[in-house]
């Protein structure tokens, strides 16, 4: 499976989207990996600025040879300490970030669980001027067998 292909099919609409989609082949469950992409893309759109927002998407292979996805968005400021608990279940930021209080706060915990189930990891970085970058990385196809 190639993360770039999944992203192409699921690019968000709404804010201005720019994408650099290089091949990112991974072994794993296609439905779970698609859920990871859908959750991240959906969050990038839903938790963005109401006007003038943007989303930047990258797929490819990082320096360590791990296939990855990076989704960055504009949006309200998120405290740096919040990045550490964004992947815990039922965690939500305040209304200034989320607008409406819809959802249960499970999307990012699902992303973390999917990455872990595929022997990967996920990181989030907040930006001082506002917005968030989320980067799941998964072992490349040439690596050890990925659990399904």
N, CA, C and O atoms as a DFTB+ gen file, in Angstrom:
592 C
 N C O
     1  1       0.856      -1.176       0.000
     2  2       0.000       0.000       0.000
     3  2       0.895       1.231       0.000
     4  3       1.985       1.215       0.572
     5  1       0.436       2.286      -0.638
     6  2       1.194       3.528      -0.720
     7  2       0.380       4.642      -0.058
     8  3      -0.738       4.933      -0.483
     9  1       0.940       5.262       0.977
    10  2       0.246       6.344       1.675
    11  2      -0.094       7.484       0.724
    12  3      -1.141       8.114       0.870
    13  1       0.777       7.760      -0.253
    14  2       0.517       8.846      -1.196
    15  2      -0.770       8.604      -1.967
    16  3      -1.533       9.541      -2.204
    17  1      -1.023       7.370      -2.359
    18  2      -2.241       7.049      -3.101
    19  2      -3.481       7.252      -2.237
    20  3      -4.496       7.758      -2.714
    21  1      -3.401       6.859      -0.970
    22  2      -4.533       7.051      -0.061
    23  2      -4.801       8.540       0.126
    24  3      -5.952       8.976       0.106
    25  1      -3.736       9.320       0.310
    26  2      -3.910      10.762       0.496
    27  2      -4.535      11.392      -0.744
    28  3      -5.421      12.237      -0.619
    29  1      -4.096      11.001      -1.932
    30  2      -4.654      11.564      -3.169
    31  2      -6.161      11.365      -3.214
    32  3      -6.898      12.249      -3.650
    33  1      -6.616      10.197      -2.763
    34  2      -8.044       9.908      -2.771
    35  2      -8.798      10.655      -1.684
    36  3     -10.008      10.852      -1.792
    37  1      -8.094      11.072      -0.638
    38  2      -8.757      11.647       0.531
    39  2      -8.303      13.070       0.845
    40  3      -8.458      13.516       1.982
    41  1      -7.745      13.798      -0.127
    42  2      -7.310      15.163       0.146
    43  2      -8.474      15.978       0.685
    44  3      -9.585      15.906       0.160
    45  1      -8.222      16.744       1.721
    46  2      -9.305      17.520       2.316
    47  2      -9.763      18.649       1.395
    48  3      -9.015      19.113       0.534
    49  1     -10.997      19.074       1.594
    50  2     -11.511      20.248       0.899
    51  2     -11.842      21.273       1.969
    52  3     -12.078      20.926       3.126
    53  1     -11.857      22.509       1.583
    54  2     -12.117      23.584       2.538
    55  2     -10.977      24.569       2.472
    56  3     -10.945      25.411       1.574
    57  1     -10.031      24.491       3.403
    58  2      -8.894      25.404       3.345
    59  2      -8.039      25.138       2.102
    60  3      -8.164      24.093       1.462
    61  1      -7.179      26.088       1.775
    62  2      -6.255      25.919       0.653
    63  2      -5.308      24.765       0.970
    64  3      -4.653      24.758       2.013
    65  1      -5.239      23.794       0.067
    66  2      -4.416      22.604       0.281
    67  2      -3.257      22.602      -0.711
    68  3      -3.453      22.766      -1.915
    69  1      -2.045      22.412      -0.184
    70  2      -0.892      22.169      -1.042
    71  2      -0.353      20.798      -0.654
    72  3      -0.323      20.430       0.521
    73  1       0.070      20.056      -1.664
    74  2       0.509      18.687      -1.400
    75  2       1.737      18.340      -2.218
    76  3       1.842      18.695      -3.392
    77  1       2.666      17.639      -1.579
    78  2       3.803      17.013      -2.246
    79  2       3.698      15.535      -1.894
    80  3       3.981      15.126      -0.768
    81  1       3.290      14.748      -2.871
    82  2       2.977      13.353      -2.609
    83  2       3.957      12.439      -3.325
    84  3       3.705      11.986      -4.442
    85  1       5.081      12.176      -2.664
    86  2       6.046      11.210      -3.164
    87  2       5.646       9.824      -2.655
    88  3       4.954       9.722      -1.642
    89  1       6.066       8.763      -3.336
    90  2       5.706       7.416      -2.876
    91  2       6.091       7.187      -1.413
    92  3       7.150       7.617      -0.954
    93  1       5.208       6.502      -0.702
    94  2       5.425       6.164       0.709
    95  2       4.895       4.755       0.940
    96  3       3.886       4.578       1.623
    97  1       5.567       3.748       0.377
    98  2       5.049       2.373       0.477
    99  2       5.158       1.817       1.895
   100  3       6.187       1.962       2.556
   101  1       4.100       1.189       2.343
   102  2       4.072       0.562       3.663
   103  2       3.329      -0.768       3.563
   104  3       2.503      -0.977       2.674
   105  1       3.644      -1.650       4.492
   106  2       2.873      -2.884       4.639
   107  2       1.878      -2.660       5.756
   108  3       2.200      -2.028       6.762
   109  1       0.688      -3.167       5.590
   110  2      -0.261      -3.027       6.677
   111  2      -1.685      -3.173       6.208
   112  3      -1.954      -3.467       5.043
   113  1      -2.574      -2.964       7.123
   114  2      -3.996      -3.092       6.867
   115  2      -4.489      -1.848       6.129
   116  3      -4.460      -0.754       6.692
   117  1      -4.940      -1.991       4.887
   118  2      -5.364      -0.827       4.106
   119  2      -6.484      -0.020       4.750
   120  3      -6.479       1.208       4.674
   121  1      -7.438      -0.687       5.380
   122  2      -8.550       0.036       6.000
   123  2      -8.087       0.857       7.199
   124  3      -8.538       1.985       7.393
   125  1      -7.191       0.295       7.999
   126  2      -6.683       1.047       9.148
   127  2      -5.828       2.226       8.700
   128  3      -5.927       3.318       9.260
   129  1      -4.992       2.008       7.696
   130  2      -4.152       3.097       7.205
   131  2      -4.985       4.198       6.564
   132  3      -4.662       5.380       6.687
   133  1      -6.052       3.810       5.884
   134  2      -6.958       4.825       5.333
   135  2      -7.614       5.602       6.466
   136  3      -7.764       6.819       6.358
   137  1      -8.007       4.944       7.542
   138  2      -8.612       5.620       8.698
   139  2      -7.628       6.625       9.286
   140  3      -8.028       7.725       9.669
   141  1      -6.362       6.269       9.364
   142  2      -5.326       7.182       9.866
   143  2      -5.314       8.449       9.014
   144  3      -5.327       9.557       9.551
   145  1      -5.290       8.291       7.692
   146  2      -5.256       9.439       6.782
   147  2      -6.532      10.265       6.910
   148  3      -6.469      11.491       7.000
   149  1      -7.681       9.611       6.920
   150  2      -8.959      10.315       7.004
   151  2      -9.044      11.114       8.301
   152  3      -9.476      12.267       8.287
   153  1      -8.641      10.521       9.412
   154  2      -8.702      11.236      10.686
   155  2      -7.809      12.465      10.678
   156  3      -8.224      13.535      11.124
   157  1      -6.585      12.327      10.176
   158  2      -5.665      13.465      10.170
   159  2      -6.126      14.559       9.217
   160  3      -6.097      15.739       9.566
   161  1      -6.551      14.174       8.013
   162  2      -7.014      15.167       7.045
   163  2      -8.268      15.871       7.562
   164  3      -8.401      17.088       7.434
   165  1      -9.177      15.106       8.140
   166  2     -10.395      15.696       8.689
   167  2     -10.110      16.672       9.809
   168  3     -10.712      17.744       9.869
   169  1      -9.200      16.315      10.695
   170  2      -8.824      17.221      11.783
   171  2      -8.190      18.497      11.247
   172  3      -8.458      19.586      11.756
   173  1      -7.349      18.369      10.218
   174  2      -6.668      19.536       9.661
   175  2      -7.662      20.539       9.089
   176  3      -7.429      21.747       9.141
   177  1      -8.757      20.047       8.549
   178  2      -9.785      20.924       8.000
   179  2     -10.697      21.445       9.106
   180  3     -10.939      22.648       9.194
   181  1     -11.193      20.570       9.931
   182  2     -12.175      20.923      10.963
   183  2     -11.601      21.882      12.002
   184  3     -12.307      22.767      12.485
   185  1     -10.340      21.713      12.346
   186  2      -9.736      22.529      13.397
   187  2      -8.793      23.557      12.790
   188  3      -7.649      23.704      13.220
   189  1      -9.288      24.258      11.796
   190  2      -8.501      25.235      11.068
   191  2      -9.114      26.614      11.256
   192  3     -10.126      26.767      11.940
   193  1      -8.494      27.612      10.644
   194  2      -9.038      28.963      10.696
   195  2     -10.322      29.026       9.864
   196  3     -10.410      28.376       8.822
   197  1     -11.313      29.796      10.307
   198  2     -12.556      29.877       9.547
   199  2     -12.364      30.519       8.170
   200  3     -13.093      30.196       7.233
   201  1     -11.393      31.423       8.040
   202  2     -11.101      32.064       6.751
   203  2      -9.600      32.147       6.569
   204  3      -8.862      32.423       7.515
   205  1      -9.150      31.905       5.338
   206  2      -7.728      32.034       5.032
   207  2      -6.871      30.892       5.543
   208  3      -5.646      31.008       5.583
   209  1      -7.490      29.801       5.930
   210  2      -6.729      28.663       6.450
   211  2      -6.029      27.896       5.339
   212  3      -6.356      28.042       4.162
   213  1      -5.075      27.089       5.727
   214  2      -4.336      26.261       4.777
   215  2      -4.006      24.912       5.401
   216  3      -3.968      24.756       6.622
   217  1      -3.769      23.947       4.527
   218  2      -3.325      22.611       4.920
   219  2      -2.190      22.248       3.974
   220  3      -2.312      22.416       2.761
   221  1      -1.079      21.747       4.527
   222  2       0.045      21.261       3.731
   223  2       0.216      19.771       4.002
   224  3       0.283      19.339       5.153
   225  1       0.287      18.996       2.926
   226  2       0.380      17.541       3.045
   227  2       1.642      17.070       2.335
   228  3       1.946      17.515       1.228
   229  1       2.367      16.175       2.974
   230  2       3.561      15.568       2.389
   231  2       3.507      14.075       2.645
   232  3       3.144      13.638       3.737
   233  1       3.870      13.290       1.636
   234  2       4.137      11.868       1.826
   235  2       5.489      11.583       1.201
   236  3       5.900      12.240       0.244
   237  1       6.171      10.597       1.754
   238  2       7.484      10.224       1.240
   239  2       8.214       9.367       2.247
   240  3       7.610       8.756       3.128
   241  1       9.531       9.334       2.100
   242  2      10.385       8.552       2.985
   243  2      11.319       9.504       3.705
   244  3      11.940      10.360       3.075
   245  1      11.423       9.362       5.021
   246  2      12.290      10.258       5.786
   247  2      13.738       9.767       5.780
   248  3      14.061       8.761       5.149
   249  1      14.597      10.487       6.485
   250  2      16.029      10.189       6.531
   251  2      16.324       8.794       7.092
   252  3      17.337       8.184       6.750
   253  1      15.443       8.300       7.945
   254  2      15.643       6.984       8.559
   255  2      15.070       5.856       7.703
   256  3      15.129       4.690       8.092
   257  1      14.517       6.199       6.538
   258  2      13.956       5.182       5.656
   259  2      12.526       4.801       5.982
   260  3      11.993       3.852       5.406
   261  1      11.888       5.530       6.904
   262  2      10.503       5.235       7.266
   263  2       9.573       5.984       6.330
   264  3       9.779       7.163       6.044
   265  1       8.547       5.289       5.855
   266  2       7.544       5.945       5.030
   267  2       6.685       6.807       5.932
   268  3       6.298       6.398       7.026
   269  1       6.395       8.005       5.455
   270  2       5.682       8.907       6.338
   271  2       4.688       9.805       5.647
   272  3       4.605       9.882       4.421
   273  1       3.956      10.464       6.476
   274  2       2.926      11.410       6.110
   275  2       3.094      12.589       7.044
   276  3       3.324      12.406       8.239
   277  1       2.984      13.795       6.517
   278  2       3.012      14.986       7.360
   279  2       1.840      15.857       6.938
   280  3       1.687      16.189       5.763
   281  1       1.025      16.218       7.901
   282  2      -0.080      17.131       7.638
   283  2       0.052      18.299       8.600
   284  3      -0.001      18.137       9.819
   285  1       0.225      19.484       8.017
   286  2       0.341      20.712       8.805
   287  2      -0.860      21.582       8.489
   288  3      -1.354      21.588       7.361
   289  1      -1.328      22.316       9.486
   290  2      -2.468      23.201       9.257
   291  2      -2.273      24.515       9.965
   292  3      -1.495      24.629      10.913
   293  1      -3.007      25.520       9.479
   294  2      -3.074      26.794      10.174
   295  2      -4.178      26.640      11.212
   296  3      -4.970      25.701      11.135
   297  1      -4.236      27.486      12.113
   298  2      -5.284      27.398      13.120
   299  2      -4.898      28.166      14.357
   300  3      -3.800      28.718      14.435
   301  1      -5.785      28.206      15.318
   302  2      -5.492      28.884      16.571
   303  2      -4.274      28.275      17.265
   304  3      -3.880      27.143      16.983
   305  1      -3.703      29.032      18.154
   306  2      -2.537      28.575      18.911
   307  2      -2.939      27.409      19.815
   308  3      -3.982      27.426      20.468
   309  1      -2.078      26.408      19.826
   310  2      -2.235      25.258      20.717
   311  2      -1.059      25.303      21.687
   312  3       0.087      25.387      21.245
   313  1      -1.302      25.249      22.974
   314  2      -0.171      25.248      23.914
   315  2       0.779      24.083      23.610
   316  3       0.332      22.972      23.324
   317  1       2.075      24.340      23.672
   318  2       3.070      23.307      23.354
   319  2       2.882      22.061      24.210
   320  3       3.075      20.947      23.726
   321  1       2.510      22.233      25.471
   322  2       2.341      21.078      26.358
   323  2       1.143      20.212      25.945
   324  3       1.059      19.048      26.337
   325  1       0.227      20.766      25.165
   326  2      -0.944      19.996      24.718
   327  2      -0.555      18.916      23.723
   328  3      -1.245      17.900      23.630
   329  1       0.533      19.102      22.974
   330  2       0.946      18.109      21.976
   331  2       1.211      16.754      22.622
   332  3       1.008      15.720      21.986
   333  1       1.653      16.744      23.852
   334  2       1.983      15.494      24.537
   335  2       0.743      14.640      24.810
   336  3       0.856      13.417      24.889
   337  1      -0.423      15.242      24.956
   338  2      -1.608      14.439      25.281
   339  2      -2.674      14.413      24.192
   340  3      -3.765      13.888      24.414
   341  1      -2.381      14.968      23.024
   342  2      -3.362      14.952      21.931
   343  2      -3.756      13.547      21.493
   344  3      -4.853      13.348      20.970
   345  1      -2.869      12.563      21.701
   346  2      -3.127      11.204      21.221
   347  2      -3.790      10.319      22.266
   348  3      -3.985       9.125      22.036
   349  1      -4.135      10.893      23.406
   350  2      -4.852      10.121      24.420
   351  2      -6.353      10.172      24.120
   352  3      -6.853      11.191      23.644
   353  1      -7.071       9.082      24.395
   354  2      -8.508       9.077      24.109
   355  2      -9.271      10.114      24.923
   356  3      -8.920      10.410      26.065
   357  1     -10.308      10.653      24.322
   358  2     -11.241      11.594      24.944
   359  2     -10.600      12.916      25.335
   360  3     -11.099      13.606      26.224
   361  1      -9.506      13.276      24.685
   362  2      -8.863      14.570      24.932
   363  2      -9.274      15.524      23.830
   364  3      -9.184      15.211      22.643
   365  1      -9.722      16.685      24.245
   366  2     -10.127      17.714      23.286
   367  2      -9.566      19.039      23.734
   368  3      -9.413      19.298      24.927
   369  1      -9.260      19.875      22.759
   370  2      -8.830      21.225      23.080
   371  2     -10.058      22.089      23.280
   372  3     -11.177      21.654      23.010
   373  1      -9.858      23.303      23.748
   374  2     -10.977      24.198      24.016
   375  2     -11.701      24.624      22.757
   376  3     -11.249      24.356      21.644
   377  1     -12.820      25.285      22.940
   378  2     -13.675      25.711      21.825
   379  2     -12.956      26.663      20.882
   380  3     -13.318      26.748      19.709
   381  1     -11.927      27.396      21.372
   382  2     -11.207      28.308      20.487
   383  2     -10.478      27.561      19.375
   384  3     -10.232      28.125      18.309
   385  1     -10.129      26.296      19.614
   386  2      -9.480      25.479      18.586
   387  2     -10.502      24.666      17.807
   388  3     -10.395      24.531      16.588
   389  1     -11.465      24.138      18.489
   390  2     -12.381      23.201      17.844
   391  2     -13.644      23.848      17.311
   392  3     -14.391      23.213      16.567
   393  1     -13.904      25.109      17.676
   394  2     -15.168      25.713      17.253
   395  2     -16.294      25.032      17.999
   396  3     -16.449      25.221      19.206
   397  1     -17.071      24.253      17.299
   398  2     -18.133      23.496      17.949
   399  2     -17.507      22.355      18.745
   400  3     -16.391      21.925      18.453
   401  1     -18.204      21.887      19.714
   402  2     -17.714      20.791      20.550
   403  2     -18.255      19.465      20.041
   404  3     -18.782      18.669      20.817
   405  1     -18.128      19.222      18.725
   406  2     -18.590      17.949      18.180
   407  2     -17.479      16.917      18.290
   408  3     -16.310      17.278      18.430
   409  1     -17.823      15.663      18.230
   410  2     -16.837      14.600      18.329
   411  2     -16.572      14.215      19.770
   412  3     -16.978      14.902      20.708
   413  1     -15.881      13.101      19.918
   414  2     -15.621      12.565      21.253
   415  2     -14.169      12.695      21.682
   416  3     -13.831      12.358      22.817
   417  1     -13.306      13.176      20.799
   418  2     -11.894      13.250      21.142
   419  2     -11.180      11.925      20.950
   420  3     -10.224      11.624      21.664
   421  1     -11.638      11.131      19.988
   422  2     -11.019       9.830      19.744
   423  2     -10.160       9.783      18.477
   424  3      -9.353       8.867      18.325
   425  1     -10.313      10.734      17.579
   426  2      -9.646      10.685      16.280
   427  2      -8.138      10.546      16.356
   428  3      -7.554       9.713      15.663
   429  1      -7.504      11.353      17.191
   430  2      -6.045      11.307      17.286
   431  2      -5.572      10.052      18.022
   432  3      -4.490       9.543      17.731
   433  1      -6.364       9.547      18.968
   434  2      -5.969       8.304      19.639
   435  2      -6.058       7.137      18.661
   436  3      -5.272       6.194      18.755
   437  1      -7.001       7.187      17.726
   438  2      -7.088       6.163      16.681
   439  2      -5.849       6.238      15.788
   440  3      -5.283       5.206      15.427
   441  1      -5.428       7.442      15.435
   442  2      -4.215       7.624      14.627
   443  2      -3.021       6.985      15.330
   444  3      -2.253       6.252      14.708
   445  1      -2.862       7.258      16.608
   446  2      -1.738       6.697      17.363
   447  2      -1.822       5.181      17.440
   448  3      -0.805       4.495      17.326
   449  1      -3.025       4.654      17.632
   450  2      -3.193       3.198      17.717
   451  2      -2.889       2.527      16.381
   452  3      -2.275       1.460      16.355
   453  1      -3.304       3.127      15.285
   454  2      -3.019       2.558      13.964
   455  2      -1.515       2.575      13.705
   456  3      -0.959       1.584      13.233
   457  1      -0.860       3.676      14.004
   458  2       0.592       3.743      13.817
   459  2       1.290       2.686      14.664
   460  3       2.177       1.990      14.169
   461  1       0.910       2.555      15.916
   462  2       1.530       1.561      16.803
   463  2       1.267       0.140      16.314
   464  3       2.150      -0.713      16.397
   465  1       0.069      -0.123      15.806
   466  2      -0.267      -1.463      15.306
   467  2       0.568      -1.837      14.087
   468  3       0.696      -3.014      13.750
   469  1       1.131      -0.837      13.433
   470  2       1.968      -1.067      12.259
   471  2       3.448      -0.835      12.572
   472  3       4.242      -0.569      11.670
   473  1       3.812      -0.936      13.848
   474  2       5.196      -0.761      14.307
   475  2       5.741       0.618      13.957
   476  3       6.929       0.776      13.677
   477  1       4.860       1.610      13.976
   478  2       5.262       2.977      13.671
   479  2       5.096       3.876      14.875
   480  3       4.902       3.415      16.000
   481  1       5.175       5.140      14.623
   482  2       5.005       6.138      15.670
   483  2       4.347       7.364      15.064
   484  3       4.296       7.504      13.842
   485  1       3.845       8.252      15.909
   486  2       3.245       9.498      15.450
   487  2       3.663      10.609      16.404
   488  3       3.730      10.419      17.619
   489  1       3.942      11.768      15.828
   490  2       4.350      12.937      16.620
   491  2       3.525      14.136      16.202
   492  3       3.076      14.231      15.059
   493  1       3.330      15.046      17.134
   494  2       2.644      16.305      16.844
   495  2       3.524      17.453      17.312
   496  3       4.168      17.383      18.359
   497  1       3.534      18.499      16.516
   498  2       4.308      19.700      16.836
   499  2       3.374      20.899      16.714
   500  3       2.722      21.084      15.686
   501  1       3.313      21.706      17.759
   502  2       2.514      22.924      17.696
   503  2       3.389      24.044      17.144
   504  3       4.617      23.960      17.171
   505  1       2.742      25.089      16.646
   506  2       3.451      26.234      16.091
   507  2       3.121      27.468      16.917
   508  3       1.952      27.701      17.225
   509  1       4.124      28.266      17.283
   510  2       3.873      29.435      18.133
   511  2       2.820      30.391      17.566
   512  3       2.071      31.003      18.327
   513  1       2.757      30.524      16.231
   514  2       1.789      31.417      15.617
   515  2       0.435      30.781      15.385
   516  3      -0.488      31.440      14.907
   517  1       0.309      29.518      15.715
   518  2      -0.950      28.806      15.527
   519  2      -0.804      27.650      14.559
   520  3       0.012      27.697      13.638
   521  1      -1.584      26.633      14.766
   522  2      -1.573      25.471      13.894
   523  2      -0.834      24.294      14.490
   524  3      -0.253      24.371      15.573
   525  1      -0.875      23.207      13.749
   526  2      -0.343      21.939      14.234
   527  2       0.229      21.156      13.054
   528  3      -0.309      21.199      11.948
   529  1       1.316      20.446      13.303
   530  2       1.865      19.501      12.329
   531  2       1.838      18.128      12.971
   532  3       2.319      17.954      14.091
   533  1       1.278      17.150      12.269
   534  2       1.225      15.776      12.760
   535  2       1.973      14.902      11.765
   536  3       1.766      14.997      10.555
   537  1       2.855      14.043      12.296
   538  2       3.709      13.208      11.456
   539  2       3.705      11.755      11.909
   540  3       4.449      11.391      12.819
   541  1       2.876      10.916      11.286
   542  2       3.019       9.484      11.523
   543  2       4.123       8.943      10.608
   544  3       4.244       9.369       9.459
   545  1       4.915       8.019      11.112
   546  2       5.956       7.360      10.323
   547  2       5.800       5.861      10.516
   548  3       5.582       5.382      11.629
   549  1       5.916       5.132       9.422
   550  2       5.723       3.683       9.440
   551  2       6.930       3.005       8.813
   552  3       7.574       3.584       7.938
   553  1       7.250       1.785       9.246
   554  2       8.400       1.091       8.663
   555  2       8.221       0.914       7.152
   556  3       7.102       0.716       6.678
   557  1       9.318       0.984       6.401
   558  2       9.203       0.807       4.958
   559  2       8.898      -0.636       4.596
   560  3       9.072      -1.539       5.415
   561  1       8.452      -0.847       3.391
   562  2       8.123      -2.189       2.899
   563  2       9.309      -3.118       3.025
   564  3       9.128      -4.311       3.269
   565  1      10.514      -2.611       2.866
   566  2      11.713      -3.453       2.917
   567  2      12.111      -3.832       4.333
   568  3      13.017      -4.643       4.520
   569  1      11.441      -3.252       5.347
   570  2      11.781      -3.543       6.751
   571  2      11.172      -4.844       7.209
   572  3      10.723      -5.657       6.402
   573  1      11.162      -5.033       8.520
   574  2      10.587      -6.253       9.099
   575  2       9.102      -6.312       8.809
   576  3       8.464      -5.300       8.516
   577  1       8.576      -7.501       8.894
   578  2       7.146      -7.695       8.649
   579  2       6.324      -6.856       9.605
   580  3       6.623      -6.779      10.796
   581  1       5.300      -6.237       9.081
   582  2       4.413      -5.393       9.868
   583  2       3.247      -6.221      10.356
   584  3       2.652      -6.973       9.585
   585  1       2.904      -6.089      11.660
   586  2       1.747      -6.824      12.157
   587  2       0.474      -6.348      11.463
   588  3       0.361      -5.180      11.092
   589  1      -0.469      -7.244      11.293
   590  2      -1.747      -6.878      10.670
   591  2      -2.840      -6.885      11.689
   592  3      -3.993      -6.604      11.361
